[in-house]
Amino acid sequence: MSDQKLYNTLEIDGTFLVPGFSIYVLEIIKDHEKWFYIGMTGDPHYPSARAAFHRISGHLELSKRSTQNQLRIALGKKVGIKSDKDLEKITIKMYHYPIEGFKKITDKTLDDELVKQLKPTEGYKNYKTIQQKVLALENSLIFELKDKLLNKTKGKKIGKEGIPYSKIYQSIVKLVTDA
């Protein structure tokens, strides 16, 4: 008997590793069932936008004290993933939709005091303008698709004409509803 169980490969496109604004969709497949999770990059308080791959790693964090492991919790509650053996039975596909406009404001470590200093700057205002549009896109997608998602939030209804990045919106709605 071999000590090797399986050979696996993980290929990561470099855009998943670059900080910036984006919407991402995680497709979780177990047996012939599919679930989805929609997320975004672009922090609402600190002017930073972590890379999409950084976000998925946080969503799967094992620590019970984590504040970002909503997907891991949903896998347990809604998909029945309770053990490592259960985890071996799923596949996760990540779809990544980068959005232009992220510019790093500072190389300093962001804290509440630095954010207060940055708020009156043009760079921070530009960051918030785009971050709010990305948030509106995420909220409208979650609202539209909530019955098919593992997200704990329910999103917000935004009139179709008010949805930013409509091509991304349409693409994700099609991806999820065609599944």
C-alpha positions, 0 to 999 in steps of 0.5 A: 500500500502506498503512503501517497493518498492522492496527487493534487494540483492548485494553480493560482492566477497572479491576479488572485494575489494582487491587492485590489477591488474585486468581487469573487464567487466561491462555488462549493461542490459536494456530491452533485450539489452546488452552493455559492458564496459571494464576497468582495475586497475593499475594506469599509473602514481601512483604505485597503483591498486585500487580494482575493486569495487572501480573502478565501484563506480567511473564509476557511480559517479554522479558529473559532475566534476568527471574524472572517470565517463565515464560509467555514461556519456555513459549510458546517451548518448548511452543507454538513461539513463537520470533519476533515473527512467531510472536507475531502469530499468537496471542491471549491472553485473561485471566480474572480472579477477584478475591478479597476481603481485601487491605489495604495494610499500609504505604506504605513500600517493602517490603524484608526489614528492613521485613518482619521488623518487620511479621511480628508485626503483625495486618495481616501475619498477616491477609495471610498467612492469605488469601495461603496460601488463594489459594496453596492454590487456585492449587496445587490448580488447577494439580495438577488441570489440569496436563496442559492448562497451560503452568505450569512447576510441577505444583501440589499435591493438596489434598482437594476439601473443603480447596480454598478458594474452591470456586466459583472453583475449579469455574469455572476447572476448567470453563473449562479442561476445556470448551475 
